[in-house]
Amino acid sequence: MDKEKFLETAKKLDSKKKGKREEQEKFQKFFERFHLLNRAYLDKETFEKAQQSIFSMAETIVNTIRYLDEEIARLRNKGRKQPFENVELAEMQKTQKRNEMLIGEFLSSAQR
């Protein structure tokens, strides 16, 4: 997943003057979808603080994805896993796959 490309796209959207309100609302809906998908990894307080600008929402999304990447790597590298850790790893991987699809969908619609 290209996190830097996503941040650049968000920065461009944030700096646009014309149609900024529409872009903000569109990105807000995207961020809400992301939050619903990542409720277990993105707390409500962080979600609410990030809603100030498009770029702050994008940074929160990227930080959540990085956290998931690190946790997935940590659990994969752990020698002996407890049964609940296998379930947790599978859930994280499923969520990360959905995140990739969501980001890809957003990037393709933003490039149009």
C-alpha positions as protocol buffer text, in pm:
chain_id: "A"
residue {
  index: 1
  type: MET
  ca { x: 0 y: 0 z: 0 }
}
residue {
  index: 2
  type: ASP
  ca { x: 138 y: 338 z: -96 }
}
residue {
  index: 3
  type: LYS
  ca { x: 94 y: 547 z: 218 }
}
residue {
  index: 4
  type: GLU
  ca { x: 304 y: 837 z: 90 }
}
residue {
  index: 5
  type: LYS
  ca { x: 92 y: 868 z: -226 }
}
residue {
  index: 6
  type: PHE
  ca { x: -220 y: 872 z: -9 }
}
residue {
  index: 7
  type: LEU
  ca { x: -74 y: 1150 z: 211 }
}
residue {
  index: 8
  type: GLU
  ca { x: 25 y: 1354 z: -96 }
}
residue {
  index: 9
  type: THR
  ca { x: -325 y: 1322 z: -241 }
}
residue {
  index: 10
  type: ALA
  ca { x: -477 y: 1430 z: 92 }
}
residue {
  index: 11
  type: LYS
  ca { x: -239 y: 1726 z: 114 }
}
residue {
  index: 12
  type: LYS
  ca { x: -342 y: 1837 z: -236 }
}
residue {
  index: 13
  type: LEU
  ca { x: -710 y: 1809 z: -145 }
}
residue {
  index: 14
  type: ASP
  ca { x: -650 y: 2005 z: 175 }
}
residue {
  index: 15
  type: SER
  ca { x: -472 y: 2286 z: -7 }
}
residue {
  index: 16
  type: LYS
  ca { x: -737 y: 2331 z: -279 }
}
residue {
  index: 17
  type: LYS
  ca { x: -934 y: 2651 z: -244 }
}
residue {
  index: 18
  type: LYS
  ca { x: -1210 y: 2585 z: -495 }
}
residue {
  index: 19
  type: GLY
  ca { x: -1460 y: 2321 z: -387 }
}
residue {
  index: 20
  type: LYS
  ca { x: -1281 y: 2266 z: -57 }
}
residue {
  index: 21
  type: ARG
  ca { x: -1603 y: 2219 z: 141 }
}
residue {
  index: 22
  type: GLU
  ca { x: -1720 y: 1944 z: -93 }
}
residue {
  index: 23
  type: GLU
  ca { x: -1383 y: 1771 z: -75 }
}
residue {
  index: 24
  type: GLN
  ca { x: -1383 y: 1799 z: 305 }
}
residue {
  index: 25
  type: GLU
  ca { x: -1728 y: 1637 z: 327 }
}
residue {
  index: 26
  type: LYS
  ca { x: -1630 y: 1362 z: 84 }
}
residue {
  index: 27
  type: PHE
  ca { x: -1311 y: 1287 z: 278 }
}
residue {
  index: 28
  type: GLN
  ca { x: -1506 y: 1304 z: 605 }
}
residue {
  index: 29
  type: LYS
  ca { x: -1736 y: 1026 z: 482 }
}
residue {
  index: 30
  type: PHE
  ca { x: -1433 y: 823 z: 376 }
}
residue {
  index: 31
  type: PHE
  ca { x: -1277 y: 875 z: 720 }
}
residue {
  index: 32
  type: GLU
  ca { x: -1598 y: 763 z: 891 }
}
residue {
  index: 33
  type: ARG
  ca { x: -1600 y: 444 z: 683 }
}
residue {
  index: 34
  type: PHE
  ca { x: -1237 y: 387 z: 779 }
}
residue {
  index: 35
  type: HIS
  ca { x: -1319 y: 441 z: 1146 }
}
residue {
  index: 36
  type: LEU
  ca { x: -1606 y: 192 z: 1133 }
}
residue {
  index: 37
  type: LEU
  ca { x: -1375 y: -66 z: 982 }
}
residue {
  index: 38
  type: ASN
  ca { x: -1096 y: 4 z: 1235 }
}
residue {
  index: 39
  type: ARG
  ca { x: -1294 y: 66 z: 1555 }
}
residue {
  index: 40
  type: ALA
  ca { x: -1076 y: -176 z: 1749 }
}
residue {
  index: 41
  type: TYR
  ca { x: -756 y: 8 z: 1653 }
}
residue {
  index: 42
  type: LEU
  ca { x: -868 y: 372 z: 1629 }
}
residue {
  index: 43
  type: ASP
  ca { x: -1022 y: 513 z: 1944 }
}
residue {
  index: 44
  type: LYS
  ca { x: -1305 y: 766 z: 1943 }
}
residue {
  index: 45
  type: GLU
  ca { x: -1095 y: 1046 z: 2095 }
}
residue {
  index: 46
  type: THR
  ca { x: -832 y: 1024 z: 1820 }
}
residue {
  index: 47
  type: PHE
  ca { x: -1107 y: 1000 z: 1559 }
}
residue {
  index: 48
  type: GLU
  ca { x: -1271 y: 1320 z: 1685 }
}
residue {
  index: 49
  type: LYS
  ca { x: -942 y: 1513 z: 1713 }
}
residue {
  index: 50
  type: ALA
  ca { x: -844 y: 1422 z: 1358 }
}
residue {
  index: 51
  type: GLN
  ca { x: -1154 y: 1575 z: 1200 }
}
residue {
  index: 52
  type: GLN
  ca { x: -1002 y: 1924 z: 1187 }
}
residue {
  index: 53
  type: SER
  ca { x: -862 y: 1893 z: 835 }
}
residue {
  index: 54
  type: ILE
  ca { x: -826 y: 1649 z: 551 }
}
residue {
  index: 55
  type: PHE
  ca { x: -454 y: 1611 z: 615 }
}
residue {
  index: 56
  type: SER
  ca { x: -498 y: 1536 z: 986 }
}
residue {
  index: 57
  type: MET
  ca { x: -753 y: 1266 z: 897 }
}
residue {
  index: 58
  type: ALA
  ca { x: -511 y: 1123 z: 640 }
}
residue {
  index: 59
  type: GLU
  ca { x: -228 y: 1118 z: 895 }
}
residue {
  index: 60
  type: THR
  ca { x: -451 y: 935 z: 1142 }
}
residue {
  index: 61
  type: ILE
  ca { x: -541 y: 679 z: 875 }
}
residue {
  index: 62
  type: VAL
  ca { x: -174 y: 622 z: 786 }
}
residue {
  index: 63
  type: ASN
  ca { x: -73 y: 596 z: 1152 }
}
residue {
  index: 64
  type: THR
  ca { x: -346 y: 339 z: 1214 }
}
residue {
  index: 65
  type: ILE
  ca { x: -230 y: 137 z: 913 }
}
residue {
  index: 66
  type: ARG
  ca { x: 132 y: 153 z: 1032 }
}
residue {
  index: 67
  type: TYR
  ca { x: 24 y: 35 z: 1376 }
}
residue {
  index: 68
  type: LEU
  ca { x: -158 y: -260 z: 1222 }
}
residue {
  index: 69
  type: ASP
  ca { x: 145 y: -343 z: 1006 }
}
residue {
  index: 70
  type: GLU
  ca { x: 370 y: -344 z: 1313 }
}
residue {
  index: 71
  type: GLU
  ca { x: 130 y: -557 z: 1517 }
}
residue {
  index: 72
  type: ILE
  ca { x: 87 y: -806 z: 1232 }
}
residue {
  index: 73
  type: ALA
  ca { x: 466 y: -834 z: 1196 }
}
residue {
  index: 74
  type: ARG
  ca { x: 509 y: -875 z: 1572 }
}
residue {
  index: 75
  type: LEU
  ca { x: 250 y: -1154 z: 1591 }
}
residue {
  index: 76
  type: ARG
  ca { x: 388 y: -1329 z: 1282 }
}
residue {
  index: 77
  type: ASN
  ca { x: 740 y: -1329 z: 1423 }
}
residue {
  index: 78
  type: LYS
  ca { x: 634 y: -1453 z: 1763 }
}
residue {
  index: 79
  type: GLY
  ca { x: 743 y: -1815 z: 1795 }
}
residue {
  index: 80
  type: ARG
  ca { x: 467 y: -1978 z: 1995 }
}
residue {
  index: 81
  type: LYS
  ca { x: 133 y: -1812 z: 1974 }
}
residue {
  index: 82
  type: GLN
  ca { x: -158 y: -1854 z: 2207 }
}
residue {
  index: 83
  type: PRO
  ca { x: -486 y: -1952 z: 2034 }
}
residue {
  index: 84
  type: PHE
  ca { x: -636 y: -1605 z: 2085 }
}
residue {
  index: 85
  type: GLU
  ca { x: -329 y: -1450 z: 1918 }
}
residue {
  index: 86
  type: ASN
  ca { x: -393 y: -1651 z: 1603 }
}
residue {
  index: 87
  type: VAL
  ca { x: -749 y: -1520 z: 1594 }
}
residue {
  index: 88
  type: GLU
  ca { x: -627 y: -1165 z: 1660 }
}
residue {
  index: 89
  type: LEU
  ca { x: -368 y: -1194 z: 1381 }
}
residue {
  index: 90
  type: ALA
  ca { x: -631 y: -1319 z: 1137 }
}
residue {
  index: 91
  type: GLU
  ca { x: -865 y: -1031 z: 1227 }
}
residue {
  index: 92
  type: MET
  ca { x: -586 y: -776 z: 1184 }
}
residue {
  index: 93
  type: GLN
  ca { x: -490 y: -919 z: 848 }
}
residue {
  index: 94
  type: LYS
  ca { x: -851 y: -914 z: 730 }
}
residue {
  index: 95
  type: THR
  ca { x: -891 y: -553 z: 844 }
}
residue {
  index: 96
  type: GLN
  ca { x: -564 y: -453 z: 678 }
}
residue {
  index: 97
  type: LYS
  ca { x: -676 y: -610 z: 350 }
}
residue {
  index: 98
  type: ARG
  ca { x: -1000 y: -412 z: 367 }
}
residue {
  index: 99
  type: ASN
  ca { x: -801 y: -97 z: 444 }
}
residue {
  index: 100
  type: GLU
  ca { x: -593 y: -153 z: 131 }
}
residue {
  index: 101
  type: MET
  ca { x: -908 y: -190 z: -77 }
}
residue {
  index: 102
  type: LEU
  ca { x: -1062 y: 123 z: 78 }
}
residue {
  index: 103
  type: ILE
  ca { x: -747 y: 332 z: 18 }
}
residue {
  index: 104
  type: GLY
  ca { x: -715 y: 200 z: -338 }
}
residue {
  index: 105
  type: GLU
  ca { x: -1076 y: 288 z: -406 }
}
residue {
  index: 106
  type: PHE
  ca { x: -1022 y: 639 z: -271 }
}
residue {
  index: 107
  type: LEU
  ca { x: -702 y: 695 z: -470 }
}
residue {
  index: 108
  type: SER
  ca { x: -865 y: 580 z: -793 }
}
residue {
  index: 109
  type: SER
  ca { x: -1161 y: 812 z: -741 }
}
residue {
  index: 110
  type: ALA
  ca { x: -934 y: 1105 z: -647 }
}
residue {
  index: 111
  type: GLN
  ca { x: -728 y: 1070 z: -966 }
}
residue {
  index: 112
  type: ARG
  ca { x: -1032 y: 1105 z: -1192 }
}
